[in-house]
Amino acid sequence: MSKVWFITGATRGIGAELARAVLAAGDSVVATGRKAEAVIEALGTSNRLLATPLDVTRPGQPEDAVRVALGKFGRIDVLVNNAGYGLVGALEECSAEELAAQFNTNVLGLAAVTRAVLPVLRAQKSGHIFNVSSAAGFAGYPGASSYSATKFAVEGLSEGLAHEVAPLGIKVTIVEPGYFRTGFLTDNSAVYAKTVIGDYDATAGAMRRGSQAMNGNQEGDPRKLAQAFLTLAAAQKPPLRFTAGRDAVEQLEQTLATRREEMMPWLELAVSLAHDGSPKGSLR
């Protein structure tokens, strides 16, 4: 049976490539962006495509988009929370307003769309939610501390959500891409902190310069990532986390090794903190 996908941030990048792949596979798509015209410009028209405006930070818009989707297709099978952007700058360089805007889109907007779709999935007793995180969701990078904070939040939200909805027949997968060749690093997508502090030039400054130099040269192919989404959506037992791209896999392996190396010298102290006389468990 064909599926109905609801994709946020579908005007460009991973979202647009995924929408094209879904349509090519014969499924239907509710493709959203801040302007429906931009979605149509990116994807064209089809009787299996519904382009609808959605600013994930605007109260009421997620619910409106879901109502329109149900009016057109009658159901939603797959939700892809893809809308988001990167804020580049050291934490001290990022203003409270810049940080709040980053969280409003990447975390609170994702949560708002998920809450709007969940009643549909619960009624169906089926569905699959994909939350797009990042390699920055398990590893912090200098100059991307704010962005990493939002993606770490997405990881925790998604893992808890997965436990909540599993008994209801709903699956959750966190997708953790590395660098893919999209417009994510372009000046009209990435946001750079307005304040620049010279003391951070070797860290956050290097991230600024590196991001601009990498734009257009990223290793990952977004068309292949779109096909990976289709494979995961068809799986009987999809993973909770899917780390996407060679660079992301290498970063994950390094992160896991570093965490263990950091823990071991302090392990005795860590496990010595129980009340005296408490039963002692075994460490594996």
Salt bridges, closest charged atoms under 4 A:
GLU17 OE2 - ARG20 NH1 3.42
ASP55 OD2 - ARG34 NH1 3.74
ASP64 OD1 - ARG67 NH2 2.26
ASP77 OD1 - ARG75 NH2 2.72
GLU93 OE1 - ARG208 NH2 2.82
GLU155 OE1 - ARG241 NE 2.72
GLU159 OE1 - ARG241 NH2 2.80
GLU176 OE2 - ARG241 NE 3.60
ASP201 OD1 - ARG209 NH1 2.89
GLU219 OE1 - ARG246 NH2 2.36
ASP221 OD1 - ARG223 NE 3.42
GLU250 OE2 - ARG246 NH1 2.88
